[in-house]
Amino acid sequence: MKQYFLLLAILFCSLNMSAQKTREITLGEAIALARTQSVDAAVALNELKTAYWEYRTFRADLLPEVNFTGTLPSYGKQYNSYQNEDGSFTFVRSNKLGLNGALSIDQNIWFTGGKISLSSSLDFVKQLGANGMKQFMSVPIGLQLTQPVFGVNNLKWNRRIEPVRYDEAKAEFIIATETVTMNTITYFFNLLQAKEVLATARQNQVNADHLYEVAGAKREMGQISENELLQLKLAALKARAAVTDAESNLNANMFRLRSFLGLTDEQILEPVVPGSAPDIKMEYNQVLNKALQRNSFAYNIRRRQLEADCEVATARGNLRSIDLFANVGYTGLNKEISSAYKNLLDNQVVEVGVKIPILDWGKRRGKVRVAKSNREVTLSKIRKEQMDFDQDVFLLVEHFNNQAQQLSIAVEADKIAQKRYKTSIETFLIGKINTLDLNDAQTSKDDARQKHINELYWYWYYFYQLRSLTLWDFQNNTPLEADFDDVIHS
């Protein structure tokens, strides 16, 4: 029975391996997949959509709004108190049916902060029971104005702040896309490094086994010592262990990349070593200027300055409050609906509300000073962040320019180390060098290959980090842009 289950397990594993398909993938292909299928890209897109609809909501506040309000119907059967002419109270029974509806067009006035409404309404009341009366009241046209006199104009401030906030969100979306690219580069090169390590480990195992066989023959002829033979046997065992570790590391990194790209487990990814890196020299002032023009940091600074100024204006407006309310129109009353729109009467109301603190123990003026202090704190933080931002750009440019040189050196060192190792094997086989020299050549070869892949990773990582800071494509010398309408409605 145990043999039966073992056979089934082996069969299942073989079928699973055969179901997997090998797929070569370049760095460019991985980046393209990550930008469309990764969870990080989906999060960035949803954040952009949230900012877009917030901006659309603000824009809607500037447009006319048409509203209908009504009670259809209103019924009441109850007793209410009623005061007689002599001052005494009695209770009278009310049994009525009412209907009312109003249509209005409302428009915010952004440059004054007020609101104007054009409305038309119709009310109907019918007394139920014997000898019940009915009556219509119409307001064919009414014009209403609400205007704060000294209060803060929030709509005007929002008109300055919200476009900056949306521009900031659009820049952050492109930055997030570049961040997805940098994460892809990390996962891709981790897998590539693991692949190279496994390939090196397997080659080293083949070489170690071959050298041990050759050494065994030499030992029989007395050309090498027992100690050297044991060293080569130990090297062969270490090579086998290195292959096992490398395979486990490769599988782990392949799982991470597949998961990040949203690929299925049926695909075995074979990362392709990127070709030659573009020969680009970065200039600090040019990079800084583009970063200050296009990065979301610039919009973030502007937005926070405006918000701080708005807080001060709000605190000052709260020192005193005067509101103007005006309502003009016509009203008609009649038992018939058609007659309710004839013989119209003037209906005019003008109110001015005032709230001026006489004694508040300096509370409102204190709030003004707090708002001013908060603005100074914000401006100080912005200056510090600006200095840090400039420094980060400078260091990143230095790192990138230095990395180009490091990559060139690493490529050359890799070629030399590979050639030296091949020569060392040939020299060992003819007995001109010992095992220590051979092991040193192998270690140097492995280190040089890993150094090459690592320097290549940092080159592309710094390159895309500069793109994310400047929102500029330095290879094509074009700005990084997106069709936001197409992206949002996709």
C-alpha positions as CSV (number, residue, x, y, z in Angstrom):
1,M,0.0,0.0,0.0
2,K,2.8,2.4,0.9
3,Q,4.5,1.7,-2.5
4,Y,1.2,2.4,-4.2
5,F,0.9,5.9,-2.6
6,L,4.5,6.6,-3.3
7,L,4.0,5.8,-6.9
8,L,1.0,8.1,-7.0
9,A,3.0,11.0,-5.4
10,I,5.8,10.6,-8.0
11,L,3.3,10.5,-10.8
12,F,1.6,13.7,-9.5
13,C,4.9,15.5,-9.2
14,S,5.9,14.5,-12.7
15,L,2.5,15.7,-14.2
16,N,2.8,19.0,-12.3
17,M,6.3,19.6,-13.7
18,S,5.1,18.7,-17.2
19,A,2.2,21.1,-16.9
20,Q,4.5,24.1,-16.2
21,K,5.7,26.0,-19.2
22,T,9.0,27.8,-19.4
23,R,8.8,31.5,-20.4
24,E,11.6,33.8,-21.1
25,I,11.0,37.3,-19.8
26,T,12.9,40.5,-20.3
27,L,13.1,43.4,-17.9
28,G,10.9,45.5,-20.2
29,E,8.3,42.8,-20.4
30,A,8.2,42.4,-16.6
31,I,7.8,46.2,-16.2
32,A,4.9,46.3,-18.7
33,L,3.2,43.4,-16.9
34,A,3.7,45.0,-13.5
35,R,2.2,48.3,-14.6
36,T,-1.0,46.7,-15.7
37,Q,-1.5,43.6,-13.5
38,S,0.3,44.2,-10.2
39,V,-1.7,45.0,-7.0
40,D,0.5,48.1,-6.5
41,A,-0.6,49.5,-9.9
42,A,-4.2,48.9,-9.1
43,V,-3.8,50.8,-5.8
44,A,-2.2,53.7,-7.6
45,L,-5.1,53.7,-10.2
46,N,-7.8,53.7,-7.5
47,E,-6.0,56.6,-5.6
48,L,-6.0,58.6,-8.9
49,K,-9.7,57.8,-9.4
50,T,-10.5,59.0,-5.9
51,A,-8.7,62.3,-6.5
52,Y,-10.4,62.7,-9.9
53,W,-13.9,62.4,-8.4
54,E,-13.0,64.7,-5.6
55,Y,-11.9,67.3,-8.2
56,R,-15.1,66.6,-10.2
57,T,-17.2,67.2,-7.1
58,F,-15.4,70.6,-6.6
59,R,-16.0,71.5,-10.2
60,A,-19.7,70.7,-9.8
61,D,-19.9,73.3,-7.0
62,L,-19.2,76.0,-9.5
63,L,-22.0,74.9,-11.8
64,P,-25.8,75.6,-11.5
65,E,-27.7,73.0,-9.6
66,V,-31.4,72.2,-10.3
67,N,-33.4,70.8,-7.4
68,F,-36.9,69.7,-6.7
69,T,-38.4,69.5,-3.2
70,G,-41.9,68.4,-2.4
71,T,-44.2,66.8,0.1
72,L,-46.6,64.4,-1.7
73,P,-48.8,64.3,0.3
74,S,-49.0,65.7,3.9
75,Y,-51.9,64.5,6.0
76,G,-52.8,65.6,9.5
77,K,-55.7,64.8,11.8
78,Q,-55.1,66.3,15.3
79,Y,-56.1,68.9,17.9
80,N,-54.2,72.2,18.2
81,S,-54.4,75.0,20.7
82,Y,-56.1,78.2,19.6
83,Q,-56.2,81.6,21.4
84,N,-59.5,83.4,21.4
85,E,-59.9,87.2,21.3
86,D,-60.4,87.4,25.0
87,G,-57.0,85.7,25.6
88,S,-58.4,82.3,26.5
89,F,-57.3,79.1,24.8
90,T,-59.4,76.4,23.3
91,F,-58.5,73.3,21.3
92,V,-59.7,73.0,17.7
93,R,-59.7,69.9,15.5
94,S,-57.6,70.0,12.3
95,N,-58.2,67.5,9.6
96,K,-56.3,68.5,6.4
97,L,-54.5,67.3,3.4
98,G,-51.6,69.2,2.0
99,L,-49.4,69.1,-1.1
100,N,-46.4,71.3,-2.0
101,G,-43.6,71.3,-4.5
102,A,-40.8,73.7,-5.4
103,L,-38.3,73.8,-8.3
104,S,-35.2,75.8,-7.9
105,I,-32.0,76.6,-9.8
106,D,-29.1,77.3,-7.4
107,Q,-25.8,78.9,-8.3
108,N,-22.8,79.5,-6.1
109,I,-21.0,82.8,-6.7
110,W,-17.4,81.9,-6.3
111,F,-16.0,85.4,-6.4
112,T,-18.2,86.6,-3.5
113,G,-18.9,83.4,-1.6
114,G,-22.7,83.9,-1.9
115,K,-25.5,81.9,-3.4
116,I,-28.3,82.9,-5.7
117,S,-31.4,80.8,-6.3
118,L,-34.3,81.2,-8.8
119,S,-37.3,79.2,-7.6
120,S,-41.0,78.5,-8.4
121,S,-43.3,76.7,-6.0
122,L,-47.0,75.7,-5.5
123,D,-48.8,74.7,-2.3
124,F,-52.2,73.1,-1.9
125,V,-54.2,72.7,1.3
126,K,-57.6,71.0,1.6
127,Q,-59.7,70.8,4.7
128,L,-61.3,67.4,5.0
129,G,-64.8,66.7,6.3
130,A,-68.1,68.5,5.8
131,N,-67.8,71.9,4.2
132,G,-64.1,71.4,3.7
133,M,-62.3,74.2,1.9
134,K,-59.3,74.1,-0.4
135,Q,-56.8,76.7,-1.4
136,F,-53.8,77.1,-3.7
137,M,-50.8,79.4,-3.0
138,S,-48.4,79.9,-5.9
139,V,-45.0,81.6,-6.1
140,P,-44.5,81.7,-9.9
141,I,-41.0,83.2,-9.5
142,G,-38.8,84.0,-6.6
143,L,-35.2,85.2,-6.4
144,Q,-33.2,84.6,-3.3
145,L,-29.7,85.8,-2.4
146,T,-27.6,84.7,0.5
147,Q,-24.3,86.5,1.0
148,P,-21.8,86.5,3.9
149,V,-20.2,89.9,4.1
150,F,-17.0,89.5,6.1
151,G,-16.7,85.7,6.4
152,V,-14.2,83.7,4.6
153,N,-15.0,82.8,1.0
154,N,-14.4,79.0,1.0
155,L,-15.4,78.6,-2.6
156,K,-12.8,81.1,-3.8
157,W,-10.1,79.4,-1.7
158,N,-11.1,75.9,-3.0
159,R,-10.9,77.3,-6.5
160,R,-7.2,78.0,-5.9
161,I,-6.4,74.8,-3.8
162,E,-8.3,72.0,-5.6
163,P,-6.7,72.3,-9.0
164,V,-3.3,72.2,-7.3
165,R,-4.4,69.1,-5.3
166,Y,-5.5,67.3,-8.5
167,D,-2.3,68.2,-10.2
168,E,-0.5,66.7,-7.2
169,A,-2.5,63.5,-7.4
170,K,-1.7,63.2,-11.2
171,A,2.0,63.6,-10.5
172,E,1.8,61.1,-7.6
173,F,0.1,58.6,-10.0
174,I,3.0,58.7,-12.4
175,I,5.5,58.5,-9.5
176,A,3.6,55.5,-8.2
177,T,3.9,53.9,-11.6
178,E,7.6,54.5,-11.6
179,T,7.7,53.0,-8.0
180,V,6.0,49.9,-9.4
181,T,8.8,49.8,-12.0
182,M,11.5,50.0,-9.3
183,N,9.9,47.2,-7.3
184,T,9.7,45.1,-10.5
185,I,13.4,45.8,-11.1
186,T,14.2,44.5,-7.6
187,Y,12.1,41.3,-8.0
188,F,13.5,40.7,-11.5
189,F,17.1,41.1,-10.6
190,N,16.7,39.0,-7.4
191,L,15.4,36.2,-9.7
192,L,18.2,36.9,-12.2
193,Q,20.8,36.8,-9.5
194,A,19.3,33.5,-8.2
195,K,19.4,32.1,-11.7
196,E,23.0,33.0,-12.2
197,V,23.9,31.6,-8.8
198,L,22.2,28.3,-9.6
199,A,23.9,28.1,-13.0
200,T,27.3,28.9,-11.4
201,A,26.6,26.3,-8.7
202,R,25.7,23.6,-11.2
203,Q,28.8,24.4,-13.4
204,N,31.0,24.4,-10.3
205,Q,29.5,21.0,-9.3
206,V,30.3,19.6,-12.7
207,N,33.8,21.0,-12.6
208,A,34.3,19.8,-9.0
209,D,33.2,16.3,-9.8
210,H,35.5,16.2,-12.9
211,L,38.5,17.6,-11.0
212,Y,37.9,15.0,-8.2
213,E,37.9,12.2,-10.8
214,V,41.1,13.6,-12.4
215,A,42.7,14.0,-8.9
216,G,41.9,10.4,-8.0
217,A,43.8,9.2,-11.1
218,K,46.7,11.5,-10.2
219,R,46.7,10.3,-6.7
220,E,47.1,6.7,-7.9
221,M,50.1,7.8,-9.9
222,G,51.5,9.7,-7.0
223,Q,51.3,13.1,-8.6
224,I,49.3,14.8,-5.8
225,S,49.1,14.3,-2.1
226,E,46.3,12.7,-0.1
227,N,45.5,16.1,1.4
228,E,44.9,17.7,-2.0
229,L,42.7,14.8,-3.0
230,L,40.6,15.3,0.2
231,Q,40.3,19.0,-0.5
232,L,38.9,18.3,-3.9
233,K,36.4,15.8,-2.5
234,L,35.3,18.3,0.1
235,A,34.9,20.9,-2.7
236,A,32.7,18.5,-4.6
237,L,30.5,17.9,-1.6
238,K,30.2,21.7,-1.0
239,A,29.3,22.2,-4.7
240,R,26.4,19.7,-4.4
241,A,25.1,21.5,-1.2
242,A,25.4,24.9,-3.0
243,V,23.2,23.6,-5.9
244,T,20.5,22.6,-3.4
245,D,20.5,26.0,-1.7
246,A,20.6,27.8,-5.1
247,E,17.5,25.8,-6.3
248,S,15.6,26.7,-3.2
249,N,16.5,30.4,-3.5
250,L,15.6,30.4,-7.2
251,N,12.1,28.9,-6.4
252,A,11.5,31.5,-3.7
253,N,12.4,34.5,-5.9
254,M,10.4,33.1,-8.8
255,F,7.4,32.8,-6.6
256,R,7.8,36.5,-5.5
257,L,8.1,37.8,-9.0
258,R,5.2,35.7,-10.3
259,S,3.0,36.9,-7.4
260,F,4.0,40.5,-8.0
261,L,3.3,40.3,-11.7
262,G,0.0,38.5,-11.2
263,L,1.1,35.4,-13.1
264,T,0.1,31.8,-12.5
265,D,2.2,29.1,-11.0
266,E,2.2,27.2,-14.3
267,Q,4.8,29.4,-15.8
268,I,8.6,29.0,-15.1
269,L,10.2,32.4,-15.6
270,E,13.6,32.6,-17.3
271,P,14.8,36.2,-16.8
272,V,17.0,37.5,-19.6
273,V,20.1,39.5,-18.6
274,P,19.4,43.1,-19.8
275,G,21.6,44.3,-22.7
276,S,24.0,47.2,-22.5
277,A,22.8,50.1,-20.4
278,P,22.2,53.5,-22.1
279,D,25.2,55.9,-21.9
280,I,23.6,58.8,-20.1
281,K,25.3,61.5,-18.0
282,M,23.1,63.4,-15.6
283,E,23.6,67.1,-14.7
284,Y,22.5,68.0,-11.2
285,N,21.0,71.4,-12.1
286,Q,19.0,70.0,-15.0
287,V,17.7,67.2,-12.9
288,L,16.8,69.5,-10.0
289,N,14.9,71.9,-12.3
290,K,12.8,69.2,-13.8
291,A,12.1,67.7,-10.4
292,L,10.9,71.1,-9.0
293,Q,8.8,71.7,-12.1
294,R,7.1,68.2,-12.4
295,N,7.4,66.3,-9.2
296,S,4.4,66.1,-6.9
297,F,6.6,67.6,-4.2
298,A,6.3,71.0,-5.9
299,Y,2.5,70.8,-6.0
300,N,2.5,69.6,-2.4
301,I,4.4,72.7,-1.3
302,R,2.1,75.0,-3.1
303,R,-1.1,73.3,-1.8
304,R,0.2,73.4,1.8
305,Q,1.0,77.1,1.5
306,L,-2.5,77.9,0.2
307,E,-4.1,75.8,2.9
308,A,-2.1,77.6,5.6
309,D,-3.2,81.0,4.1
310,C,-6.8,79.8,4.0
311,E,-6.7,78.9,7.7
312,V,-5.5,82.4,8.5
313,A,-8.2,84.0,6.4
314,T,-10.8,81.8,8.1
315,A,-9.7,82.8,11.5
316,R,-9.8,86.5,10.5
317,G,-13.3,86.1,9.0
318,N,-14.6,84.6,12.3
319,L,-13.7,87.9,14.1
320,R,-17.1,89.2,13.0
321,S,-19.9,87.7,11.1
322,I,-22.5,89.6,8.9
323,D,-24.9,87.7,6.7
324,L,-27.2,89.2,4.1
325,F,-30.4,87.4,3.1
326,A,-32.8,88.8,0.4
327,N,-35.9,87.2,-1.1
328,V,-38.0,88.9,-3.7
329,G,-40.9,87.5,-5.8
330,Y,-44.6,87.3,-6.2
331,T,-47.3,85.2,-4.4
332,G,-50.8,84.3,-5.5
333,L,-53.7,82.8,-3.4
334,N,-57.0,81.3,-4.7
335,K,-59.2,78.3,-4.5
336,E,-58.5,77.4,-8.1
337,I,-55.0,76.5,-9.3
338,S,-55.3,78.7,-12.5
339,S,-56.5,81.7,-10.5
340,A,-53.6,81.3,-8.0
341,Y,-51.3,82.6,-10.7
342,K,-53.4,85.8,-11.3
343,N,-53.6,89.0,-9.2
344,L,-50.2,88.3,-7.8
345,L,-49.0,90.1,-4.7
346,D,-45.4,91.3,-3.9
347,N,-43.5,89.0,-1.6
348,Q,-40.2,90.6,-0.4
349,V,-38.0,89.9,2.5
350,V,-34.6,91.5,3.3
351,E,-32.7,90.4,6.4
352,V,-29.2,91.3,7.7
353,G,-27.8,89.2,10.4
354,V,-24.9,90.4,12.5
355,K,-22.8,88.6,15.0
356,I,-20.0,90.7,16.4
357,P,-18.3,89.6,19.6
358,I,-18.3,92.3,22.3
359,L,-16.3,90.4,24.9
360,D,-14.8,87.0,24.1
361,W,-11.6,87.4,26.2
362,G,-9.4,87.5,23.0
363,K,-10.6,84.0,21.9
364,R,-11.1,84.9,18.2
365,R,-7.9,87.0,18.0
366,G,-6.1,84.1,19.7
367,K,-7.3,81.8,16.9
368,V,-5.9,84.3,14.4
369,R,-2.5,84.2,16.0
370,V,-2.6,80.4,16.3
371,A,-3.4,80.2,12.5
372,K,-0.5,82.6,11.8
373,S,1.9,80.6,14.0
374,N,0.8,77.4,12.2
375,R,1.5,79.0,8.9
376,E,5.0,79.9,10.0
377,V,5.5,76.3,11.2
378,T,4.3,75.0,7.8
379,L,6.6,77.4,5.9
380,S,9.6,76.4,8.1
381,K,8.9,72.7,7.5
382,I,8.6,73.4,3.8
383,R,12.0,75.1,3.7
384,K,13.6,72.1,5.5
385,E,11.9,69.6,3.2
386,Q,13.1,71.7,0.2
387,M,16.7,71.5,1.4
388,D,16.4,67.7,2.0
389,F,14.8,67.3,-1.4
390,D,17.6,69.2,-3.1
391,Q,20.2,67.1,-1.2
392,D,18.5,63.8,-2.2
393,V,18.5,64.8,-5.8
394,F,22.2,65.7,-5.7
395,L,23.1,62.4,-4.0
396,L,21.0,60.4,-6.4
397,V,22.6,62.1,-9.4
398,E,26.1,61.4,-7.9
399,H,25.1,57.7,-7.3
400,F,23.8,57.3,-10.8
401,N,26.9,58.8,-12.5
402,N,29.2,56.7,-10.3
403,Q,27.1,53.6,-10.9
404,A,27.7,53.9,-14.7
405,Q,31.4,53.7,-14.0
406,Q,31.0,50.8,-11.5
407,L,28.9,48.9,-14.0
408,S,31.6,49.3,-16.7
409,I,34.3,48.0,-14.3
410,A,32.1,45.1,-13.2
411,V,31.5,44.0,-16.8
412,E,35.2,44.0,-17.6
413,A,36.1,42.2,-14.3
414,D,33.5,39.5,-15.0
415,K,35.1,38.8,-18.4
416,I,38.5,38.6,-16.9
417,A,37.5,36.4,-14.0
418,Q,35.7,33.9,-16.4
419,K,38.8,33.8,-18.6
420,R,41.1,33.3,-15.6
421,Y,39.0,30.4,-14.3
422,K,39.1,28.6,-17.6
423,T,42.8,29.1,-17.7
424,S,43.2,27.9,-14.1
425,I,41.3,24.6,-14.9
426,E,43.6,23.9,-17.8
427,T,46.7,24.7,-15.8
428,F,45.5,22.5,-12.9
429,L,45.0,19.6,-15.2
430,I,48.6,19.7,-16.4
431,G,49.8,20.1,-12.8
432,K,51.1,23.6,-12.9
433,I,48.9,25.0,-10.0
434,N,47.6,23.6,-6.8
435,T,44.0,23.4,-5.5
436,L,44.3,26.6,-3.5
437,D,44.9,28.6,-6.6
438,L,42.1,26.8,-8.4
439,N,39.7,27.5,-5.6
440,D,40.7,31.2,-5.6
441,A,40.1,31.5,-9.3
442,Q,36.6,29.9,-8.9
443,T,35.7,32.2,-6.0
444,S,36.9,35.2,-8.0
445,K,34.8,34.1,-11.0
446,D,31.7,33.6,-8.9
447,D,32.1,36.9,-7.1
448,A,32.7,38.8,-10.3
449,R,29.6,37.4,-11.9
450,Q,27.4,38.3,-8.9
451,K,29.1,41.8,-8.8
452,H,28.2,42.3,-12.5
453,I,24.5,41.5,-11.9
454,N,24.4,43.5,-8.8
455,E,25.9,46.6,-10.4
456,L,23.5,46.2,-13.3
457,Y,20.6,46.2,-10.9
458,W,21.7,49.3,-9.1
459,Y,22.2,51.1,-12.4
460,W,18.6,50.5,-13.5
461,Y,17.2,51.1,-10.1
462,Y,18.9,54.6,-9.8
463,F,17.8,55.3,-13.4
464,Y,14.2,54.7,-12.7
465,Q,14.4,56.5,-9.4
466,L,15.6,59.6,-11.2
467,R,12.7,59.2,-13.6
468,S,10.3,59.1,-10.7
469,L,11.8,62.3,-9.2
470,T,11.7,64.3,-12.4
471,L,8.8,62.6,-14.3
472,W,11.2,62.7,-17.3
473,D,12.3,60.0,-19.7
474,F,16.0,60.6,-20.1
475,Q,16.4,58.0,-22.8
476,N,14.0,59.7,-25.2
477,N,14.3,63.1,-23.6
478,T,10.5,63.4,-23.2
479,P,8.2,64.1,-20.3
480,L,6.5,61.2,-18.6
481,E,2.8,61.8,-19.1
482,A,-0.4,59.8,-19.2
483,D,-3.8,60.1,-20.8
484,F,-5.6,60.5,-17.5
485,D,-9.1,60.5,-19.0
486,D,-8.4,57.2,-20.6
487,V,-6.7,55.8,-17.5
488,I,-9.5,56.9,-15.2
489,H,-12.3,55.6,-17.4
490,S,-10.5,52.3,-18.3
